Amino acid sequence: MSEMKLIMEGWRGFLEENNSHDYPVHVLNENKDKVKTVNLSTLKEHATKGLITEEKLMEMWFDSAEYEWEQLI
């Protein structure tokens, strides 16, 4: 099984287990500056509808976590 397939399988499992929680995701521009904040559930809906890929959703969530980490240090 490819690494991406394993990652996506874990991602889907995480979303199913945590569907009752809604986490803020900071949407960043090319310079990694915060543009706006959206809910993870909204991004999940966009991925389900095909408006964004699951890979893009994961990238946005990862960038958001990095942004939050940088704000702490």
C-alpha positions in Angstrom: 0.0 0.0 0.0 1.4 3.4 -0.9 2.3 5.9 1.8 -0.4 8.4 0.6 -3.0 5.7 0.6 -2.1 4.9 4.2 -2.2 8.5 5.2 -5.6 9.0 3.5 -7.0 5.9 5.2 -5.9 7.3 8.6 -7.3 10.7 7.7 -10.7 9.3 6.8 -10.7 7.3 10.1 -9.8 10.4 12.0 -12.6 12.3 10.4 -15.2 9.6 11.2 -14.1 9.4 14.8 -14.1 13.1 15.3 -17.1 14.2 13.3 -18.7 15.7 16.4 -15.8 18.1 16.9 -15.3 21.1 14.7 -11.8 22.6 14.7 -10.8 26.0 13.4 -8.4 25.9 10.3 -6.5 29.1 9.5 -6.5 29.7 5.7 -3.1 31.1 4.7 -1.9 32.9 1.6 1.3 32.2 -0.4 3.3 34.2 2.2 1.9 32.0 5.0 -0.1 35.0 6.3 -3.5 34.3 7.8 -6.3 35.3 5.5 -9.3 33.8 7.3 -10.4 31.0 9.6 -12.9 28.3 8.6 -14.2 25.2 10.3 -12.7 21.8 9.5 -16.2 20.5 8.8 -16.6 23.1 6.1 -13.4 22.0 4.4 -14.5 18.4 4.8 -17.8 19.3 3.0 -15.8 21.0 0.2 -13.7 17.9 -0.2 -16.8 15.6 -0.3 -18.3 17.9 -3.0 -15.1 17.8 -5.0 -14.4 21.5 -4.6 -11.0 20.7 -3.1 -9.0 17.5 -2.9 -8.5 15.6 0.3 -4.8 16.3 -0.2 -5.4 20.0 -0.4 -7.6 19.8 2.8 -4.7 18.0 4.6 -2.2 20.6 3.3 -4.4 23.5 4.6 -4.8 21.8 8.0 -1.1 21.2 8.3 -0.3 24.8 7.3 -2.8 26.0 9.9 -1.1 23.9 12.6 2.3 25.2 11.6 0.9 28.8 11.7 -0.5 28.2 15.2 2.8 26.7 16.4 4.7 29.7 15.1 2.4 32.0 17.0 3.3 30.2 20.2 7.1 30.4 19.8 
